């Protein structure tokens, strides 16, 4: 299994084997105050080779501030079930996922969302949480 697409989005869902996202590709989040709980979706597409279909792989999604080990962050596990009719030769089986998250943030930081299968990291996505009150006033 591999992760072909991974993003953080304001809204996401899956329907009829397709991934629907809105407000994806975050570079930053701009909270009105800190601390705060940031919410959104970790969304992506997992791909399988034909031999992996029956293995029922579990994806683990973790999010957090790498520089703050005391922050509990966010974690979720989902079962990805790719059993279906085999696609054309050379085309992987694709299974979309959209997982809602709520992440406590206590300070400006870089947040990393990681997707793992077993002990193997399959992909990651980073965005910055901005300081709602900059230390220096803007230049005139």
C-alpha positions in Angstrom: 0.0 0.0 0.0 1.1 3.5 -0.8 -0.3 7.0 -0.3 -0.8 8.6 -3.7 -2.4 11.8 -2.4 -2.3 13.4 1.1 -3.6 16.8 2.2 -5.2 18.7 5.0 -8.5 20.3 4.1 -11.3 22.4 5.6 -13.9 19.8 4.4 -13.7 16.4 2.8 -15.7 13.2 2.3 -15.7 10.1 0.1 -18.6 9.0 -2.1 -18.8 6.2 -4.7 -15.0 5.6 -4.5 -14.1 9.3 -5.1 -12.5 11.9 -2.8 -14.3 15.2 -2.5 -12.3 18.0 -0.9 -12.8 21.7 -0.2 -10.2 24.1 1.1 -7.3 21.7 0.7 -3.5 22.2 0.6 -3.1 24.3 3.8 0.1 26.2 4.0 -0.9 27.8 7.3 -3.8 28.3 9.8 -4.5 31.7 11.2 -6.3 31.3 14.5 -7.9 34.4 16.2 -6.2 33.4 19.5 -4.0 30.8 21.1 -4.5 28.3 22.7 -7.2 26.9 20.4 -8.5 23.7 18.9 -8.0 23.6 15.1 -10.4 21.3 13.1 -10.4 20.0 9.6 -9.8 16.8 7.6 -6.8 14.6 6.7 -7.7 13.4 3.3 -6.0 11.3 0.7 -5.9 8.3 -1.6 -4.3 5.0 -0.7 -3.3 2.7 -3.6 -3.0 -1.1 -3.5 -1.4 -3.7 -5.8 -3.6 -6.7 -6.5 -1.8 -8.8 -3.9 -2.6 -6.4 -1.1 -6.4 -6.3 -1.6 -7.3 -9.0 0.9 -5.0 -7.8 3.7 -7.4 -5.2 5.2 -4.7 -2.7 6.0 -5.0 -0.2 8.9 -3.9 3.4 8.4 -2.9 5.3 11.5 -3.1 9.1 11.3 -1.2 11.2 13.8 -0.9 15.0 14.0 1.0 17.3 16.3 3.7 19.8 17.0 6.9 17.9 16.7 8.7 20.4 19.1 6.1 20.0 21.9 6.0 16.4 23.2 3.6 17.4 26.0 0.9 18.3 23.5 -1.4 15.3 23.1 -2.0 16.0 19.4 -4.4 13.9 17.4 -4.5 10.2 16.5 -6.9 8.0 14.6 -6.9 4.6 13.0 -9.0 3.5 10.0 -9.4 0.3 8.1 -8.9 0.7 4.4 -10.8 -1.9 2.4 -9.8 -2.1 -1.2 -11.7 -5.2 -2.3 -13.3 -4.6 -5.7 -13.1 -5.6 -9.3 -9.5 -5.4 -10.5 -8.8 -2.3 -12.7 -7.0 -2.4 -16.0 -3.4 -3.8 -16.0 -0.9 -1.3 -14.6 -3.6 0.8 -12.8 -3.5 0.6 -9.0 -6.6 0.0 -6.9 -7.4 3.4 -5.3 -9.2 3.9 -2.0 -9.9 7.4 -0.8 -10.1 8.4 2.8 -11.3 11.5 4.7 -10.7 11.6 8.5 -11.9 14.6 10.6 -9.5 15.9 13.2 -9.5 18.2 16.2 -6.0 19.3 17.3 -5.2 21.4 20.4 -2.6 24.1 19.5 -0.9 26.1 22.3 1.6 28.2 20.4 2.7 29.1 16.8 4.2 25.9 15.4 4.6 23.7 12.4 2.0 20.8 12.6 2.8 17.5 10.9 0.2 15.1 9.8 1.6 11.6 9.3 0.0 8.5 7.8 1.4 5.1 8.6 0.7 1.5 7.8 2.0 -0.8 10.4 5.4 0.6 11.4 6.0 2.3 8.0 5.4 6.0 7.4 3.5 6.3 4.1 3.2 10.0 3.9 3.2 13.4 5.7 1.9 16.9 5.3 3.0 20.0 7.2 1.4 23.4 7.8 2.2 26.4 10.0 0.0 27.7 12.8 0.5 31.5 12.8 0.9 33.7 15.8 -2.4 35.7 16.1 -0.6 38.6 17.7 2.8 39.2 16.1 5.6 40.4 18.3 6.5 43.3 16.1 4.1 45.9 14.6 3.8 46.0 10.8 6.1 48.5 9.1 4.4 51.7 8.0 
